[in-house]
Amino acid sequence: MKTIIDFFRQNVENFPDKIALIFEDRKLSYKELGGLVDSFSDSLTELEKKSVVSLFLDNSIDFVISYLGILNAGMIVHLIPTNLTIQKIQQQLEISNSNLLITSNHLMNKIKDIKYECRKKSFSELNIKKNDFLKSNNFYNEIAYLIFTSGTTGIPKGVSITQCNTIFTTKNIINVLKYDESDVNILPLPLTHSFGLGCLHTSLFLGSTLIILKNATNTCNILEQVIKHNATTLAAVPLTLNKILNEHKNYSDYFHKLRLIITNSTSVPVKTVKEYRKILKNGNLATYYGLTEASRSTFMIFDKSGKETSVGKPSNGIQIKIKNESSNESETGEILIKGENVVKNYWKNPDADKKILDNWLQTGDLGHKDSEGYLYLDGRIDDIINIAGEKVVPEDIETIVRVLIDVDDVVVVGMKNDMYGEIIKMFVKKSTDGKITKSEILAYCLKHLESHKVPREIEFLDDFPRNEFGKIERFKLK
């Protein structure tokens, strides 16, 4: 069984002088990166194989060296987002039973009060030296890395991603999106998230060049890097793509050489899809659907009209079915996923393992399929609003109101009510210079919605609370 390290080692041999990584003013060839990875692995010799090593680093070349070095040493990488609170970091360390925490000098201060007993080292303390090669070893561990779910409604779950999961998903990304060794890839996404990490795997698997950026909000820098490096692909969340449209008048000038923009996290707004289809005269916009537990389960390449709200069809070797009372997949139900991208179990969590039944992952996501097998997302089971026994999917209301000219976006939540159990509250973000009033929105709802779906309260917001990937945090509106 080959691993990401095996493919990386092969590229160190095949393309030793080719640039593997660029970060700010620093560049590393495959040969240079291979030597640093090998040296990093040697610094971990005091740990037992299959130990958990936690990585608390921002996007950087140091991150990549550490990540690959841990894998190369036959250990498990625990990825910690740097925006987590101290309480959540400690919680993850305890659950993972981490043996070592690697961070940077500037982040060390953030974790100084963590009470969990494990060694804490800055990357600069590890004395990583440049070698000329990446040694071959026989270290292999079935689990490659741990990523924890957000845990917004309870204790976060550790997701154990195996080498098999990783290789299967990487090959699907390459086959569907036609990545090859000549690509120059711009990555402003956090490497601690499966979207960004999957892009890293793809680049290392093929031997292409990856330009890593610090964040996804500096759209000026993203566009500058696209031009500077003659990039062929860009990975970005929908929020970033919308910011580019809103903040830059001549954005089309930057994209004439891009063959692909890949996005995910949420359904991409239809107007965003249509605008990028105009911009990308020599390329495509694509999205995918998947959970941390089942990465890249579907792909959608927006190369034809009429499917702009779909997240696509299952990748090769993946099955998706819709579970509902009618057994009709054109009606909304829970999305179930089966395939080699689906984890076999969670990290030491038998209760969470019950979500995986006969190798089918019960996602908690709602969706339906059209007659051609394209999947559409309809929300989350835990977002369903119960109004006096009537079940309401928030997206059903949001889709109706979102078409109004002065409305940029809409989020609907259920608010507790003594008489009905829950009632509808609607949060609206107006478009730039939008003049629409609450009365006008209410009148539109009365005309186009069933009575129990009409909001009892409407509130305007400048923007919605979002996580680092641009995804709306609906629970914070309740």
N, C-alpha and C positions, 0 to 999 in steps of 0.2 A: 504494500500500500504506500503510494507516494504522498508526501506532505508538501505544504507550502515551502518549507525549508529545502526540500529536495529540488523543487522547480527553481527556487531562488539560486541554489548552489549551481544548478545547470546553467543559469544565465550568467553567473559569475565566471564560469568557464567559457561560455560562448561569446559573451559581450563584455570582456573585462574592462575595456576603456570607455564603454558607453556610459553616459550620465544616467544614473538610476534615480537620484533625488535632487531636488533643488528646494532650498528653504532660505528665503531672504537672500543674503549674499553668499551663501554656502552651497557648494555643489559636491556631490560624491559620485564617483563612477561605481559600477557594479563590483569591481575588484576592491576598491577602497571600502565600500560598504561591507563587503564580505569579510574583510580582515577585521573591521571594527566589531562586527557581530560575533566573530569567533573569539576575539579578545574579551568581549562582554561575557560570553558563555563561560570562559575560564575563570572569571571573577566570582562565579556562583558555585564553585566546586565544593564549598563547605556545606551546601544544602543537599539533602537527599533528592533523588530523582522523584518526579511527580509532586514535588512541593508546590505550594501556591505562592507565587510572587506577585504582589500588587503593584500596579503601575499608576502613579498619580502625576502625570505630566501633560502639559499643553502640547498642541501640535508642534512638532519639531523633528529634526533629524535624530536628536537624542531619543525621542519616543520610538522611532522606527528601529534604531539600533537595539534599544532595550527589549522591545517586543520580540524581534527576531532572535535576539540573544537568549531570551528565556525559553522560547520554543526550541531553539537549537540545543539547549542544555537538557531537554527532556522534561521540562517543567510546565506548569499551568499558569497562564497569564490571567490575572484578575484586573480588568480595566475599570478605573474609577474616573468618572467625569470630574473635571476640576471645579465645576460650579456647585458641587454638592455641599450641603451643610456638614458641620463637624459630626453631628448626631448620625447622619446617614452614612458618612464615611466609616465611623466606628461600627455601626450596625453591619455594614458590608464586610468589614475586616473580621468581625466575630463570626459571621455566618460562613465566610470562606475559609476560616482558620488559617489565615495568611501567615507565612513564615518570614516574609521580608517585604517592606514597603519602599519602593524607589520613587523619588520625587526630584524636584529641582531646588536650587538654593532659594529662589524667591517664593516657592510654595511650602518650603519646610516650616516657615513660621505659622502657616495656617493649620498645620497638623500637630504642632508642639504640645497641645493640651489633650491629644487623644490618649485615652487610658489603656487602650488595647495593647497588650504586651507582645510586641514583635520588633525586630530590628528595623530601623528607619535610616535610609541612606540617601544622600543626594547623588545624582548621576555623576557629578564631578569628583566624588570621593572614590569612585570605583577604579580609577587609574586605568582607563581604557586606552590601549596603545594601538597604533596602526600596524596591522599585519599585512602580508601580501597575498593571503589566500583565506579561504573558508574551509576548514578541515571537515572531513567527512566523519560522522560518528554514527553509532548504532542506537542512540537514544531515541526512544519513541514513546509517546504518551497518547493514548486514545483521545483524551480531552485536551483540546488546544487552548481554549480560553473561556473565561467566565464574564458574562455581562449581566448585570442585575436590572430587572424591570423597574419602572419608576416608583412603584409602591405608593401611589397617591391614595389608595383606599385601604392600605394595610402594610404588613411587613413585605419588603421587596423580595422577589424570588430570584435566586441565582439561576441563570440559564447556562447549561453546560454545552458548549459548542465543540463538537468533535472534529478531528482531522477529516473524517469522511464527509461530514456536513459541509465543511469549508471547501474542500476540493470539488464536490458536486456543485455547490452554488457558484463557485468561481467559473467552472466550465460552462454553466448555463449563462452567466453574464456575458462571457466571451462569445458563445455561439449565437445568442439572440441579438446582441448589440454590436457584433462584428469588431470587437477590439482586436488590435494586432500590435506587433512589436514596434511599429513605426509611430504609434500614437504618442502625443504629448498631452498629458492629462492635468487639468487644473483641479485641485481639491481644496476647497475652503471649509470642508466639513470636519467636525471633531472625529479624531481617530478612535475615540472611546465608544463610538456609536457604530452599529453594524453597517450603516450606509457608508460612512467614511472608510471603515476598516475593509469592507468589501472592495472598495475602489483600490485600496493599497494592495490587497491580495491579487487583484486582476493585473495591476501593473507589474508586480514582482513575478507573477506566474509567466507573463509573456516576455518580459525584458524590455518594457517600454519605459518612458521617462515620466516621473510624477513630480509636479510642482505643488508643494504643500504650503497652504496659507494659514494664518493664525485664526481667522474667523470668517463667518459667512455674512457679516453685516457691512463690511467695508467694500461697498460695490465699486468704488473708484479703483481700489487696488485690484479687485478681481478683473475688471476690464483691462486695466493696464498690463496685468500679467498675461492675459489672453493674447494681447498684441505683441508684447515683448518676446514671448516664447513661441509665437506662431502655433498656439495650442490647437489641437484637433477635437478635444472633448472637455466638457465642463460638467461637474457634478454640483448641484445646488438644490436647496429646498424651495418650495413654491414661494415662500416669503421673500427670499433673496431675488428670485426671478421677477416678482412684482416690484420690488424696490428698484431694480434696474430700469424697469419701464417707467416708474414714477420719477426717478431722480436724474435720469440722463436723457437729454433730447436726441443726441446722435448715437443712440445705443446700437443701431443697425450697422454702423461702421466697424464695430468691434467683432462682429460675428460672421464675416464673410468666409472665413477659413474653417470655422467649426463644422464638423460633420455630425456632432452629437451633443445635445444637452440632456443629461439624465437627472431626474428629480424623483421625489417620493414624499413620504410622511402623511400627506393628505391627498384627497382628490384635488386635482389641479383646476382652478377656475377656468371655465370655458373661454372667457375673453382672453385669458393668459395664453391658453393653448393656441387660439386663433392668431394672436399677435406674434407669437414665436414661429408659427408656421410661415408667416409672411417674412419674418426676419431671416430665418435659416434657409436661404435660397439653395445652399449646397449641403444641407444637413437636415436632421430630424430632432424633434423634441420627443423624449420617451419618459415613461414613468414605470414604477413597479409597485406591487403590493406584497407585503410580507411582514411578519412579526419577527422579533429577535429569535423566537423559537422556531421560525420557519422562514428564513430570509429568501427574498426574491422568488416568491411563489407564483406570481404572474408578471408579465411584462406587457406594456402597451406602447407601441410606437405610433405616434399621432401622424400617420401619413395618409389618412383619408377622413373625409367629413362624416359626421353623424355618430361618432363614437367618442366625442370629446369628454364625456363624463365617466367613461369606463376606465378600469385599471388593467384591462387586457385579459389574456387567456393564460392558463397554466403553462409553465415551462415544461420541457421534456422531462418525463419521469415523475411528474407531480400530478396528483389528482385533487380536485376541489369539488365538494358537494355542498348543497344548501339543505340544512335540516329545518323543516317546519312541519306543521300539522297536516298540510295538504299534500306533501311530497311533490309539490310543483316547484321546480327551481326558478321559475319566472316570478314567483312570489317571495317576499322577504323572509329570510330565515337566518339561522346561525351558519357562518362559514366554517366548514371543516376542511382540514388540509392533511394530505398524506404524501410522503415522498422522502427521499434521502436527505432533503434539506431540513426535515423536521427532527428536532432533538428527541432522543429516546426517553430522557427523564430530566428532571430539574436537579439542582445541586442539593442533595441531602434534604429533600422536601417531599415526603410521601403524599401529603395532602395535595400539593400542586400536581403531582404525577397523575392524579385522577383525571386531569384535563386531557390526558393522552390515552385514548381507549382503542385497543386493537390498531395501534400506530396512527390513528386519526387524532389530530390536534383540534380540540374544541376551542376556537379562537376567542369567542365572546364578541366577535364582530358580526354585524348584520349585513346581509347582501342578497343580491339576486343575479340571475343570468338572463341574457336575452336569447333569442332563438338561434344565434350563431355561437353561443357559448361564451360570450364576453361577460366578465364579472363587473358588477357595479356595487359600490359600498353604500350602505344605508344607515350606518351608525353603529352604536354599541348597545349590547343587551342591557348594560347597567345604566344607559342614558334614557331608556324608555320611560315615558311619563304615564302614570296611571291616574286617569281622571274619572273618578266614580266607576271604576271597572273597565273603562275604555282605554286601551293601550294606544299610545301615540308615539310615533317615531319622530324625534325633533327634525330630522332632515326633510320629512314630508312637508313641514311648514316652511322651513328655511328656503327650500327650493322655490316655493311659490312666491315668496316675498323678495327673494334675491334678484328677480328680473326687473324690479322697479328701477327706473333710470337713475334716481338720486341715491340709491342704496348700493354701498360698496360690499357689505357683507352682513350676515344675520346669524345670531346664535340664539337658540331657544332652549330654555331649561324649565324643569318642573319645580314649583315652589310649594311648600307644605301649606295645606288648607284644611281647617277642621271639618268643613262640610263635604268637600269633594276628594279629600286625600291629597291631591295635588292640583294646581292650576298652572296655566301657561304664562311664563314671563319671557318677553322678547327683548334682546339687546341688539341694537342696530348701529352700525358704523356707516355714516353718510359718506358718499363720494365727495371728492374735492369740490368745494363750492356748492354742495347739494343743499336744496332749500326745502326738501320734503318735511312734512310735519307729522307728529304722532297721529293726529286725527286722520290724515290722508292714508297713513299706513293701516290704521284700524278699519277705515272704510273699505280699503282694498281687501283686507282679511275677511270682513263680513261678507263680501261678495264672492270670494273664491275659496273659502274654507268652510268645513262643517262647523257647526256652532261650538262643539266642545274643543275644537282646535284654535279658536279665536283667542288671542292673548288677552289676559285680564290687565296686564301692565306692559308698557313699552318704555324702554330707557335707551337714550342715545349715549354712545361711548366713542371716544377718540380712537381707541383700538382695544383689542381683546387681550387678556392675559395669555401669553404664549410661552412654551418651553424653548430651549435653545435650538430646536430644529424647526421652529416656526409653527408648531402645532398648537392649536387653541386648547387651553386648559379649561374645559367647560366647568369642571368642579369648582373652580375659583369664582364662578359667577353666581353660585348658589348662596 
